[in-house]
Amino acid sequence: MAKKRPKYKPLTIKQIDDGIRATGGFLTYTAKKLGVTYNAIYARIQKSPQLQRTQAEIQESYLDLGEHSLIKKMKDEDLGAICFFLKCKGRGRGYQEKAPENNQEDQKAQPIKVVIQVEDASKSKG
């Protein structure tokens, strides 16, 4: 016997759009809020240019927020933030991590000599 699919109430693009905005673009929460599955929301987004724009708009706003926070950290002279920014955005000016000049895989490991001296505690007390 074929498995019956659950019946969901039909949702309008506006209802889904409002749900996506209300949950900050988190589709699992959107689906829960609207009483449908994640897959149902995802499928509707794939079919609707308006919902795709909404999702992209929310993602862009998060990128803006992240960049704003990064810039605040750089203004506070946070070295990690500065290095991250220069590695990502400063490539055109030569800010990038460079690989070592010589290939370390081609070099054979050089043996080292380790000498461990142990003093007899009974001799040093006397």
N, C-alpha and C positions, 0 to 999 in steps of 0.2 A: 504494500500500500504506500502510495506517495505521501511524503511528509507535507502537511499543509503549511503554507506560509502565513504568518500572523498578519492580520489586517491592521493597517495603520490609517489614521485619518489623513486625508490629503492635505498637504501643507502648501501654502502659497510661497512664491519667491520672497515676498515681503516678510512673512513669518520666519522663514529660514534666515534671511538677511538680518532681521532684528535679533534672532537668536545668536547668530554668529557674533554680532557686535556686542550683545549683552554678556557673552562669555569670553570676550577678548580673543576670539578666533580659535578657541580650543574646541575642536569638533566633537570630542567625546562628551564634553559638558553641554554643548549645543544639542546633541542628540538626546541626551538625558532630559534636558529642559523641555524639549519638544515632544518627548515620548516616542522616539523612533530610534533605530540603530545608527551607529556610526556609519556603517556602509550605506545606509539610505541617504544620510546627509552628504557623504562623499560623492555618491553617484549624482545627486542633484547638483552639486557644485560643478562636477565635470560637464554637465549638460547646460549650465547657465553662465553665460559671459558676465552677467551682473553679479552673481555670487562669486565668481572668480575674481572680479575687480574688488569686491568687498574684502575677500580674503587677502588679496595682494596689498590692499590699502592698510589693513591691520598689521601685516608683516612689515611693511615699510615704516609704520609708526613705531614698531618695536626696534627696528634698526636705527631710527632717528633717536630714540631714547638711549640705546646703547652707545651711539656715537656721542651724544650729549654727555653721558656719564664718563666716557673715556676722556673727553676733552676737559671736563672738570678735574679728573685725576691728573691729567698732564699739567694743568694750571697750578695744581698743588705740588708739582714737581715729583710725582710718583714715577720712579725710574722704570718700573715694570710697564706702566702705561705708556711711557715715552718710547721705550724700546719696541713694544708691540705696535704702536702707531707707525714708527719709522720703518719697521720691517714690512708692514702691510701697505702703507701709503707712500713711503719714501723710496720705493725701488727705483723710480726714474732718476733719483738723485744719488743712487749708489748705496742706499741703506738696505743691505740684505745680508743674510747669513751666508758666509762662503764656506764651501766644502774645503777640507784640508787639501793642500796642493798635491801631496803624494798619496797614493792609494795604500791605505794601511793593510789591506788584504794581501797585497803583493809582498809585503815585508814579512820576513820570518821573525818570530819572537826570539829575542836575544835571551839566552839563559843568564840568570843572576845567581850569585852565590850568597847564601844566607848563613851567617855564623851566629849561633846562640851560645853564650857562655853562661854556665850555671855555677855559682859559687857555693861551696859547701858551707852551710850556715854554722856548723860546729867549729870550723877552722877560723872563721872571722871573729868569733866571740873571745877567743883566747888571747 
